[in-house]
Amino acid sequence: MPGGLLAGAVSLWYRPCMSQDRLIKLKSTKSGHVIWTSKKKGKNKKGVERKVELSKFDPTLRKRVIFKEARK
């Protein structure tokens, strides 16, 4: 058996996962419902970081509302 038992085990450790630095918490302006999402990795590192505002579906109100970035 080429590679032996470790060949399969090594691939288990190499999995792309979400970085905690890029996760942002979005909170509904109407109900307080929270959604976690990730920010894209940008090349502009000196630019001014603005708070994210997205229109998404709120399951507690069952309609689309604005979600704003909140503290983690």
Backbone hydrogen bonds in HBPLUS format (Angstrom, degrees):
<---DONOR---> <-ACCEPTOR-->    atom                        ^
c    i                          cat <-CA-CA->   ^        H-A-AA   ^      H-
h    n   atom  resd res      DA  || num        DHA   H-A  angle D-A-AA Bond
n    s   type  num  typ     dist DA aas  dist angle  dist       angle   num
A0010-VAL N   A0006-LEU O   3.00 MM   4  6.00 150.9  2.08 151.6 155.4     1
A0012-LEU N   A0009-ALA O   3.22 MM   3  5.29 137.2  2.41  96.5 108.0     2
A0013-TRP N   A0010-VAL O   3.21 MM   3  5.56 135.5  2.42 104.1 114.5     3
A0022-ARG N   A0019-SER O   3.25 MM   3  5.59 137.6  2.45 103.8 113.5     4
A0039-LYS N   A0022-ARG O   2.80 MM  17  5.21 158.0  1.85 144.0 150.8     5
A0024-ILE N   A0037-THR O   2.72 MM  13  5.52 168.5  1.73 164.0 166.4     6
A0037-THR N   A0024-ILE O   3.04 MM  13  5.52 164.9  2.06 158.0 162.9     7
A0070-ALA N   A0025-LYS O   2.78 MM  45  5.51 162.0  1.81 162.0 163.6     8
A0026-LEU N   A0035-ILE O   2.75 MM   9  5.10 172.9  1.75 168.2 168.1     9
A0035-ILE N   A0026-LEU O   2.82 MM   9  5.10 160.3  1.85 152.0 158.5    10
A0027-LYS N   A0068-LYS O   2.80 MM  41  5.42 168.7  1.81 155.5 153.5    11
A0068-LYS N   A0027-LYS O   2.94 MM  41  5.42 160.2  1.98 151.2 145.6    12
A0028-SER N   A0033-HIS O   2.88 MM   5  5.22 157.2  1.93 151.6 159.2    13
A0029-THR N   A0066-ILE O   3.09 MM  37  6.03 152.8  2.16 170.7 169.6    14
A0069-GLU N   A0052-VAL O   2.89 MM  17  5.22 136.4  2.09 159.5 163.4    15
A0054-LEU N   A0067-PHE O   2.90 MM  13  5.22 157.9  1.95 150.4 156.5    16
A0067-PHE N   A0054-LEU O   2.62 MM  13  5.22 170.7  1.63 166.1 169.2    17
A0056-LYS N   A0065-VAL O   2.96 MM   9  5.78 150.3  2.05 175.5 167.9    18
A0065-VAL N   A0056-LYS O   2.91 MM   9  5.78 157.1  1.96 170.3 164.4    19
A0058-ASP N   A0063-LYS O   2.91 MM   5  5.65 174.1  1.91 146.5 148.4    20
A0062-ARG N   A0058-ASP O   2.72 MM   4  5.56 132.2  1.94 147.1 162.9    21
